Amino acid sequence: MPKNLSETSGLAIIDGDVWTHNDTYGQNKLYRLDHDLKGVAQIVKVDKSRNQDWEDLAQDQQFLYVGDIGNNLANREGGVIYKIDRNQLNQQRVVTPTAALKYQYTDFKKGWFNKHNFDSEAITVVGDQIWLFTKNWKNEKTKLYQLNKSKVDQVQHVKPIAEYASKGLITSVDYDPKTATLAFLGYRRNLYLGYSFIWLVKVKNNKPDWSTGIYKRLGIYSQWEAIHWYGAGKLLITAEKNPLNKAMIGMVDVQKLLDTGE
């Protein structure tokens, strides 16, 4: 990845172009990559926003959603998701969100740094909702909260729909409506070197059906942070810079997993 994207944390693909951003206390900017994915083709500042802890991107046919949703310190009872008209991104240097979707957890409880269940790094659009999945430091599971993506005039008080045995900390998610499949990215916190993994989970009756889940470890160690469907049966993933590796971008072919489950 380009040097100015050392903390890449979210991915979106708009009209074939790959967009990303940096996370905690980074600049409130979006970056469009070159077609070879090795350089930056465009930088767009998101006006009237703050990057307190941008962690993921989501999108629909009209809007891009920027999730300022991170909460390592457990000092936020919720977060904000900036809603940006995709047409504004065309060769612009500055865009202004059309709205900010603010939310609060109804079940929020204060906790200690990295020892609580109210952090989040993962959002995706499913139908008329934004699905937010938590990064549960305390029990290494994930909870689902559903936000109305059109409800922008007041704070949404969201309750957990369900909790799932993700077997690790979820860092990103993306939904493919063609196959009704969620792709999750996450990692395990081992004593020394942990490892990253992906989950492929079907959506049924407007909920993840975890009984369909396919779990695979990633063979290349890094701090993998963002995931996005990248054409049929493929996933694009990015990793932050860490003491052992530079920031990286990679592709995972999961077509065989989708076809056979193995």
Disulfide bonds with the S-S distance in Angstrom:
none
